[in-house]
């Protein structure tokens, strides 16, 4: 918890939330990273469900620069669609439950 409190001092504010009062699809990403650093893996997933697939995508992109991976472009596209789907579904869920 100590690292989380320290990192919160450096987090960027959501301009969408400040201007319109509604969270954006990226809201929660920074806090999720801080939960990961702090070792709260379940909380990280609850705050931002796409966190682990985004890490997987980033790791795969880094690996594809270092190694010649067969069908890497197709895998990257699949991971991009997977992440976009998770972000859209979780954001929709959050907005639906915000209204009710």
N, C-alpha and C positions, 0 to 999 in steps of 0.2 A: 504494500500500500504506500510505502514511502516514496518509491520511484514514481508512482502514479501522481501523487500530490506534487512532486517536483516537476514533472512533465506538464501538468495542467497550466503552469505559469507561462509556458511557451507555446501553447496551442493557438492556432489561428482561429478567429471567430468565423462563423458561417455568415457571409454577407446576405444570403437569401433569407436566413432566419431573422437577421437584424432589420432588413428592409421590409420584408413581407410578413414576417412572423410565422413562417412555415419552414420546416426543415427541408434541406435538399437531399437528393439521393446519396450524397457523400457524407452526410452528417453521421458522426459516430466513428468514422475511420480512424481519426487521430486517437480518440479515447480507446478504441479497440487495440491499436498498436501499443498504447501504454499499458493496457491490461496484459497483453502478451509479454511485454518486457517484465512486468511484475509477476508473471506466472499464473495469472487468472485466465486460463484458456477457455473455460465455459463462459465466463463473463464477456470475453472478447467476442465470442461467437454470438452471444445474445445482443450485444451492442451493434455489431456489424456482421451480419451473416456471411458476407462474401469475403471476409478477411483471409480465410485459409485458401480459398481458390485463387485469390489475388496473389498471395504469396507463392502458390504453385505456378501461376502464370509468370510472375517475375523471375522465379528460379528457372523455369523452362526457357524463358527468353535469354537469360544469362548463359545457360548451358548451351543453347543453340549458337551463341556467338563463339563459344570455346570449342565445341565439338560439332562434327558433321552428323546431324541427326536426320535419319530418313523421315520424310513427310513432316518435317518440322513446321512448315508453313500451315499445313492442314491442322496440325495439333494446336498451333497458336490461335488459329481462327476458331476452332472448337472451344478452346479455353476462354477466348474473348466472348463468344456467345454464351457460354456457361455463366461467366461472371455477370454479363449484362442481364441475363435472365434472373439470376439470384438477386441482383440489385433491384431490378424492376419489381419482382414479386415481393421482396421484403419491404421496399418503399411503399408499394401499394397497400400491403398489410398494415404498415404503420399509419398510413394516412386514413385508411378505412376505420381503424380502431381509434384514431384521434377524433374523428367526426362523431362516433357513437359514444 
